[in-house]
């Protein structure tokens, strides 16, 4: 069974001036772009977690994508990750693993997602690396979901769980993707200049 995709897109984007899910790059909203990258990288099905301005973001989500609302999205990425993992765990069938992607990473490519998705297994735990530095996306096998969710607090997401975990595999993606996030209008301008 292929890896599922889990996109975290619930934030308010305070530094951006609005939710990053709504921001357009090359004429495409970041939420749609990120879901397209997950699908093109082999993840199926995909789930997206929404929060801030969900009523404006939902129409941008492609058909066939499960939409989950994180009621406590303002607490940070941890609440979105918990909501997303709970939804994926309740799916039928339950995927062996999910590739967790963030909406504000337009430099992540289908090739990077595919490298992680290829490792999908219930016990898998992998993270994209760029020149050896761990970043996103992350592959979480279902055996890890409960522990990741239990530790997901604030904006840390799965960071504490992944750090130093003996089963974590780093997957070099620096040759096919960029880990730069788009948090501010200045970073968005640079991403637009590069696209």
N, C-alpha and C positions, 0 to 999 in steps of 0.2 A: 504494500500500500504506500502511495507517495506521502511525503510530508504535507501536512496542512500548512496554511499560511496564517499568521496572526499579526495584524497591523494595529499598532497603538497610535490612535489619532484623536485623543480626547482633550488635549491641552488647550488652554486659552490663548497661548502665544503672546503673553504679556509684552515681551521684548520686541516681538514682531508688530504688535499693534492689533492683533486679531488671531484667530485660530490658524495655525499653519496648514491644516487640512484644506483650507479654502484658498490658499496662496497659489497663484498660477506660475508655472515655469514652462516656457515654450508653448503657451496656450493651453496647458493641461493642469488642472488642479493637482496639488501634491498628493491628495488622497487617492485620486484615480491613478496617478503615475505609480505610486507605491504598490497599489493592488495589481496593476499591470505587470510590474517587475516580479512580484511574487508568482503570479500565474505563469509568466514566461520562463521563470526559473524552475518550474515544475511543481509548484505547490498547489494542491487541490484537496478539498475546497479551501477557501480563505474566509476568515472572520475579521471584521474590523470593529474596534472599540471606539465609540464616540462619546463625547461629553459636552464640551463647550459648543454652543450653537449647533447642536446636533440636528435641529430641524433644517438648517441651511446646508449642512454637510451631507445628510442622508440622500438627497436627490443626485448627488455626484457619484454615489457608490454604484458600481456596475451590477447588473442583475446577476443573481446566483451567489452573491457574497452575503454571508450572514452578518447582520448588524447587531451589535450588543451595546447597550447603553451602560456606562459606568456611573451609577448615581452619585458616587463620592469622588468623581474625577478630579475635583479641585484639590484633593489631598496629594496628588502627584502621580507619577507614572506607576507606582506600586499598585494603586487602586485599579488602574486600567489593566495591568497585567493580571491581577487576581480575577477581575471580571472576565477577561478574555480566556484565561485558562479554565475557568469554571464552565464557560460556554462550550469550549472545545471538548472538555471532558464529558459533557452531556450529549455530544453529537452521536449520531448513529450512521455509520460506524465511527468509532473513536480512532483517530489517526495514531500511528505509532509515535509520531513526533510532530512538532510544529517549528517552523522557522519564524521567529519573532523579529519583526521589522518595525522601524520607527518612521513616521510620516515625514519627518524633516531631514531625511537623508537622500537627496536626489542623486547623489553620486553612486549609490548602490545599484548594481546592474543585475540583470537576470543571470549572468555568468557567475557572479558571487553567490547569489541565492542557490543556484544549481549545485555549486560545490558543497554547500552545507546540506541541502536537501538529499544529496546522494548518500549521506551518512545516516539517514533516518532509520531509527530502530528504537524500541522501547527504552533502552538504557543509554541512548546517545546523549552526549553533552558536548557541543562544539560551538566555537565562536570564531567569527571572521577576524583576521588579523591583517594589519597593513604595515609592512616592513617590520613584522614581529610584534607590533603593538596591538593588543586585543581591543576590539570595537564591536560594531554591529554589521550585519544581523547575527542572531544567536539561534542555534538549534537546540531545542529541549525535547528529549525523549519523554514519553508519558510517565515513566517511572520517577521522574524528577518533579513533575508538576505540583504535587501536594507540598513538597518541601520548598519549592520556589515560591509558591503562593503564600505560604506561611511566613516567609521572610521578606516578602515584597511590601515595603513601607516607604512613604514619602516619594522622593524622586529616584531612589536607588534601584528600583526594579529588581532584577535578579543579580545585581552586582555582588552583593555579599555572598550569595550562594555560589556563584561562579568562581570567585577569587580563591585561588589555591585549591579548588576541588580536584582530587586526584584523577577523576575520569575526564576532565576537560581537555578537549583537543582543540588546538588553534589551527585554523585553516587559512593559509595565506591567500589573500585576495587583492593585494596591492597592485598586481599586474592587470586586473580587470575592473577595478572599482575604486572609488574614493570615499573615505569615511567622514568627509566634512558635512557638518550639520548646518542647517539654515535657520538660525534663531533670531536674526536681526535683519532690518532692511538692507544694511550694508552687506551682510553675507548673501542675501538674496540677489543683490545687484551683481556680486561676483559670480554667483552661480548662473545668472542670466547671461553674463558676458562669456562664460565658458561653454554654454549650451548651444 
